[in-house]
């Protein structure tokens, strides 16, 4: 066999090896790309599920808060009615005090609003 034919055969063998290596590298990249896509889908799905849990927890918290606060207010109203039912004086004093405290609260809000607008 001549040197030229041996060189051609060796060169062909080398190109075949390079082609096989390139095919293998391409397959590895395809597998890696698919793995990344699967991981991305998994993470996106998990994120959606977590957001749904958060939404459900927020709804449950809001409903529970509303129920507890309504019960507390109902108890306060019952206490106020019981107190006012003791006598006409209790009723009159309660109303006078309730109005006085309401006025003080509103004046405090107005004062804080004025201070807040003056500092801006």
C-alpha angles and dihedrals in degrees: 000000000000126000090244094055091045090051091048091049092048092047090050090049090049092051090048090053092048091048091050091048091049091050090050092049090049090051091050091051091048091051091047091049091050091048091051090049091050091048091048090051091049093050092046090050092048090049091052091050091049091051090051090051090050091049091050092047091050091051092048091047092050093049092046091048092049092050094047093047092047090052091048091050092047089053091049091050091049091051091048092049092048091050094047092048091062094081143330088259091055089050094048093045092048092052092046092049093044091053093045093051092046090053092048091051092050092047090050091051091049091049092050092047090051091049092047093051091047092055095050 
